[in-house]
């Protein structure tokens, strides 16, 4: 498969396998996966341009909780009041 923006060629199976590994590892430890995904983008897919690696890892870090939180909410594993407090703390910081 050819990725035009990054100008690399990679097997679809390698991309899918790495994505599954990142998702599995970081869903079990509660992290979003941007760091491990960055390693894969650089070493496995061969992307050398940091202007492509950083935004791609940030998108993965954003998408992972958007997909996971509704699933956790259905399992009653989300403490909404704590999530709101942590979210507010992330938005309003003291100086």
Backbone as JSON, one array per atom type, in Angstrom:
{
  "sequence": "XXXXXXXXXXXXXXXXXXXXXXXXXXXXXXXXXXXXXXXXXXXXXXXXXXXXXXXXXXXXXXXXXXXXXXXXXXXXXXXXXXXXXXXXXXXXXXX",
  "N": [[0.84, -1.16, 0.0], [0.57, 2.2, -0.83], [1.38, 5.18, 0.71], [0.66, 8.29, 0.03], [1.02, 10.91, 1.13], [3.03, 10.59, 3.07], [4.89, 9.42, 1.52], [5.66, 6.68, 1.47], [5.89, 3.1, 1.27], [4.06, 0.44, 2.49], [3.12, -2.71, 3.84], [-0.26, -3.62, 4.09], [-0.97, -5.39, 6.06], [1.09, -5.17, 7.93], [0.68, -2.58, 8.86], [-1.9, -2.82, 9.98], [-1.42, -4.83, 11.92], [0.45, -3.52, 13.58], [-1.12, -1.41, 14.48], [-3.07, -2.83, 15.9], [-1.48, -3.95, 17.92], [-0.57, -1.63, 19.24], [-3.06, -0.63, 20.12], [-3.89, -2.75, 21.8], [-1.84, -2.91, 23.78], [-1.87, -0.32, 24.93], [-4.53, -0.01, 25.65], [-4.75, -1.75, 27.73], [-3.13, -0.65, 29.68], [-4.14, 1.83, 30.01], [-3.35, 4.1, 28.62], [-3.05, 6.39, 25.84], [-1.54, 5.78, 23.56], [0.14, 7.21, 21.85], [2.94, 7.42, 22.08], [4.01, 4.81, 21.64], [2.9, 4.43, 19.14], [4.27, 6.39, 17.71], [6.85, 5.32, 17.7], [6.42, 3.1, 16.06], [5.64, 4.39, 13.7], [8.02, 5.61, 12.98], [10.06, 3.55, 13.05], [8.94, 1.15, 11.96], [7.23, 1.86, 9.8], [8.85, 3.68, 8.6], [8.75, 6.47, 8.46], [10.34, 9.5, 8.4], [10.06, 12.19, 8.68], [9.51, 14.55, 11.1], [7.4, 16.3, 11.1], [5.32, 14.88, 10.13], [5.12, 12.67, 11.81], [4.56, 13.62, 14.44], [1.94, 15.0, 14.3], [0.38, 12.81, 13.48], [0.63, 10.99, 15.6], [-0.57, 12.55, 17.58], [-3.19, 12.69, 16.64], [-3.91, 10.01, 16.9], [-3.77, 9.85, 19.67], [-5.9, 11.46, 20.33], [-8.1, 10.19, 19.09], [-8.26, 7.64, 20.26], [-9.31, 7.83, 23.04], [-11.81, 8.9, 22.36], [-13.06, 6.82, 21.08], [-12.9, 4.81, 23.04], [-14.04, 5.71, 25.51], [-16.97, 5.81, 25.41], [-17.48, 3.03, 25.39], [-16.39, 2.22, 27.86], [-18.09, 3.72, 29.46], [-20.59, 2.5, 29.07], [-20.05, 0.19, 30.44], [-20.13, 1.06, 32.98], [-17.77, 2.13, 34.05], [-16.8, 4.65, 34.17], [-16.22, 7.5, 36.03], [-18.1, 10.08, 36.15], [-18.24, 12.57, 37.47], [-15.61, 12.88, 38.43], [-14.26, 12.85, 35.99], [-15.21, 15.24, 34.87], [-14.14, 17.09, 36.7], [-11.36, 16.66, 36.33], [-11.19, 17.34, 33.64], [-11.95, 20.04, 33.74], [-9.84, 20.99, 35.26], [-7.78, 20.65, 33.46], [-8.44, 22.54, 31.59], [-8.72, 25.01, 32.91], [-6.13, 26.42, 34.32], [-4.07, 27.2, 37.11], [-2.21, 30.14, 37.67]],
  "CA": [[0.0, 0.0, 0.0], [1.36, 3.43, -0.94], [0.87, 6.34, 1.44], [1.14, 9.39, -0.78], [1.46, 12.06, 1.93], [4.3, 10.26, 3.71], [5.76, 8.9, 0.46], [6.2, 5.39, 1.89], [5.16, 1.9, 0.88], [4.02, -0.5, 3.61], [2.11, -3.75, 3.73], [-1.47, -3.36, 4.86], [-0.97, -6.27, 7.24], [2.0, -4.6, 8.92], [0.01, -1.41, 9.44], [-3.0, -3.31, 10.82], [-0.84, -5.53, 13.06], [1.03, -2.53, 14.5], [-2.25, -0.71, 15.09], [-3.68, -3.71, 16.9], [-0.56, -4.04, 19.04], [-0.65, -0.36, 19.98], [-4.35, -0.59, 20.8], [-3.92, -3.75, 22.86], [-0.93, -2.54, 24.87], [-2.25, 0.89, 25.63], [-5.85, -0.13, 26.27], [-4.59, -2.48, 28.98], [-2.48, 0.19, 30.69], [-4.9, 3.07, 30.17], [-2.74, 5.24, 27.94], [-3.62, 6.6, 24.52], [-0.76, 5.07, 22.56], [0.89, 8.08, 20.97], [4.38, 7.16, 22.13], [4.27, 3.56, 20.94], [2.56, 4.65, 17.74], [5.37, 7.15, 17.11], [7.93, 4.37, 17.46], [6.05, 2.33, 14.89], [5.68, 5.25, 12.52], [9.42, 5.88, 12.62], [10.87, 2.37, 12.8], [8.3, 0.13, 11.14], [6.77, 2.43, 8.53], [9.95, 4.41, 7.98], [8.51, 7.9, 8.31], [11.44, 10.22, 9.04], [9.7, 13.6, 8.83], [8.81, 14.76, 12.37], [6.16, 17.04, 10.85], [4.28, 13.88, 9.87], [5.01, 11.76, 12.95], [3.92, 14.28, 15.59], [0.48, 15.14, 14.18], [-0.26, 11.5, 13.4], [0.57, 10.48, 16.98], [-1.56, 13.34, 18.31], [-4.51, 12.25, 16.19], [-4.15, 8.73, 17.56], [-4.01, 10.13, 21.07], [-7.24, 12.04, 20.42], [-9.11, 9.25, 18.64], [-8.36, 6.49, 21.16], [-10.32, 8.02, 24.09], [-13.13, 9.14, 21.78], [-13.63, 5.51, 20.8], [-12.92, 3.95, 24.23], [-14.84, 6.2, 26.64], [-18.35, 5.31, 25.39], [-17.48, 1.62, 25.77], [-16.21, 2.18, 29.31], [-19.29, 4.3, 30.08], [-21.61, 1.45, 29.06], [-19.67, -0.79, 31.45], [-20.18, 1.79, 34.26], [-16.41, 2.26, 34.53], [-16.42, 6.05, 34.08], [-16.71, 8.34, 37.11], [-18.36, 11.3, 35.4], [-17.87, 13.76, 38.27], [-14.16, 12.98, 38.42], [-13.87, 13.23, 34.64], [-15.49, 16.67, 34.7], [-13.15, 17.84, 37.49], [-10.06, 16.58, 35.66], [-11.3, 18.13, 32.41], [-11.91, 21.46, 34.11], [-8.47, 21.3, 35.69], [-6.96, 20.74, 32.27], [-8.78, 23.76, 30.85], [-8.43, 26.18, 33.74], [-4.94, 26.18, 35.14], [-3.72, 28.34, 37.97], [-0.92, 30.75, 37.31]],
  "C": [[0.9, 1.24, 0.0], [0.65, 4.54, -0.2], [1.47, 7.58, 0.81], [1.7, 10.54, 0.05], [2.83, 11.8, 2.54], [5.33, 9.74, 2.72], [6.46, 7.61, 0.91], [5.31, 4.27, 1.35], [5.23, 0.93, 2.06], [2.92, -1.51, 3.36], [0.92, -3.38, 4.61], [-1.47, -4.16, 6.14], [-0.04, -5.75, 8.33], [1.34, -3.42, 9.62], [-1.1, -1.85, 10.39], [-2.45, -3.99, 12.07], [-0.25, -4.55, 14.07], [-0.08, -1.76, 15.21], [-2.92, -1.54, 16.16], [-2.79, -3.85, 18.13], [-0.61, -2.78, 19.89], [-1.95, -0.29, 20.76], [-4.43, -1.55, 21.97], [-3.07, -3.32, 24.06], [-1.47, -1.34, 25.65], [-3.68, 0.87, 26.15], [-5.75, -0.88, 27.59], [-3.94, -1.63, 30.06], [-3.14, 1.55, 30.84], [-4.28, 4.28, 29.51], [-3.27, 5.29, 26.5], [-2.8, 5.97, 23.4], [0.08, 5.91, 21.65], [2.38, 7.79, 20.94], [4.72, 5.88, 21.37], [3.94, 3.69, 19.46], [3.67, 5.42, 17.04], [6.55, 6.24, 16.8], [7.65, 3.56, 16.21], [6.08, 3.15, 13.61], [7.1, 5.48, 12.04], [10.14, 4.6, 12.21], [10.23, 1.36, 11.86], [7.87, 0.7, 9.78], [7.82, 3.29, 7.86], [9.71, 5.89, 7.76], [9.59, 8.65, 9.08], [11.1, 11.69, 9.31], [8.93, 13.81, 10.13], [7.51, 15.55, 12.2], [5.02, 16.12, 10.42], [4.05, 12.99, 11.08], [4.23, 12.41, 14.09], [2.42, 14.44, 15.42], [-0.25, 13.8, 14.11], [-0.39, 10.89, 14.79], [-0.46, 11.25, 17.8], [-2.98, 12.97, 17.91], [-4.86, 10.92, 16.83], [-4.48, 8.92, 19.04], [-5.4, 10.74, 21.29], [-8.31, 11.01, 20.11], [-9.32, 8.11, 19.63], [-9.38, 6.72, 22.28], [-11.72, 8.27, 23.53], [-13.83, 7.82, 21.49], [-13.83, 4.71, 22.09], [-13.89, 4.42, 25.31], [-16.31, 5.76, 26.56], [-18.46, 3.83, 25.78], [-17.32, 1.48, 27.28], [-17.44, 2.72, 30.03], [-20.41, 3.27, 30.14], [-21.31, 0.37, 30.1], [-19.69, -0.19, 32.85], [-18.78, 1.91, 34.88], [-15.9, 3.69, 34.44], [-17.04, 6.79, 35.26], [-16.87, 9.73, 36.51], [-17.94, 12.54, 36.18], [-16.36, 13.96, 38.3], [-13.66, 13.39, 37.04], [-14.09, 14.71, 34.39], [-14.49, 17.52, 35.48], [-11.78, 17.83, 36.82], [-10.07, 17.38, 34.36], [-11.25, 19.62, 32.69], [-10.53, 21.87, 34.55], [-7.53, 21.4, 34.51], [-7.22, 22.01, 31.48], [-8.38, 25.0, 31.63], [-7.24, 25.87, 34.63], [-4.65, 27.41, 35.98], [-2.35, 28.87, 37.57], [-0.29, 31.4, 38.51]]
}
